[in-house]
Amino acid sequence: MFSVRETKVAIVADLGTLQRLPRLIGAGHVAELVHTGKDIDAARAWRIGLVNDVHADAASLETAATTLASEIAASSPLTVQGTTAVLQACADRTVAEGLDYVATWNAGMLQSADLMEATTAFIEKRPPRFTGN
């Protein structure tokens, strides 16, 4: 279950809910949740984009989480870290500012060993072996 309970105790949500949640699920869903304080179940949370997926039980959740972690771990550590940094930095920027930011970031990574490995692995038709350098 998920809820925004502040309304039920006569205060305005003050820990970033009103600032962050509209970026995730849209203003209409946020308005409903914060004005009513009602609980929503996993299926509704999935439908409105609050969660990426819903699993039947803990075992299937663990399997899915392990699979996702393995997929991320197969990527270049530099790229995963860089993508995370760019996503965070661009959250409050315009698209044009974000494009400038990522261009600068990528320019700094052109000499990475991981980029060379990715290119070589593609040409050799094999999985890359990233080192994080």
N, C-alpha and C positions, 0 to 999 in steps of 0.2 A: 504494500500500500504506500501511496505517496500523498502528501497533502501539504498545503501551506497553512499552518494553523494560526498564525498571528491574528487574523480576523476574528477567530473564535475567542481570543483573549483580549480583544479590544485594542490592539496596537497595529500599526502599519509595519509590514515586513521590512526589516532594517539591516539584514546581513548580506545584501546584494541580490536577493531574490528578484526584486523588481527591476534591477539593472541587468541581470544576466539571463533570467528565464525567457524574456521576450526574444532574445537572440536564438534561443534553442527551439521554442515551440510556437512562437507567434503571439501577438498581442491578444487576440481573442481568447485563446486557451488560457493564457495567463490571467486575464481579467476574470474569467469564470472561476479559476482556482483560488485566486487571492481574495475575491469578493465573497466566496462561499465557504472557503476552508474545508471543502468536502474531500473525502478520500477518493483516490482513483486506483483501480487495480492495474496489474501488469499489462493486460490487453489494451486498456485505454492508454496507458503510458506509451506503449509501442505505437499505437495508431496516431498519436499526436506528435511523435518524434522525440519523446523525452528519453527513451531508451532505444538502443539499436536492435535489440532482439529480446525474446522471451523464451525461456526454456522450461520444460516440464518438471525437471527435478534438479537436484544439486549435481548429480553425476553428469547429466547432459550439459549443464552450465560449465562444469569443470572441463569437460571434453572440448567444448566450444572455445573456452578461454585459452586452453592449452594450444589448440589449433591456431587461433589468432596470434598468440604470442610467438609461435613457431614461424608463422608467415612474416611477422614483423622482424623477427630475429634473422631471417634469411636475407633481409635488405642490408644495405650499407649502413653501419652505425652512424657515420657522418651524415648520411641523408636523412635518417630517422630523426636525429637530433636537430638537423637543420630545418626539416619540415615542421617539427614541433615549434621551434623558435620563430619561424616565419609565420605560422598560423597564429601564434600568440601576438606577435608584433603587428600583424595586419588586421587584427580584430577591430581596432578602432581607427583604421585608416581608410581612405577612399581606395577604389580599385586602382587608380593611377598611382597613388602612393605605394600601394602594395606591390604593384608591378616593378616600380623602381627599387623597392626594398629587396625583393627576391632576385632581381637582376644583379644587384650589388652582392648579395649573399652568394649567388652562384658563381660570380666572377672570382670570388675568393676561394672557391673550391675547385677551380679548373685544373689545378696541379695535384689533386689528391690521387693517392695510389688506388683508392676505391673506384674512381672514375676510369682510370686506365684499366683496372681489372674488369670492370663491367663491359667496357668496349672490347677487350681481348676475349672475354668469355662469350660475348655475343658473336664475334667473328668465328670463334672456334666451336660454336654451338654446344656450349657446356654451361653448367651452373657456375655463377661467379663465387669466388672465395674471398670474401671481404675481410679486411684487417682493421678497419676503422682509422686508416691513415690516409 
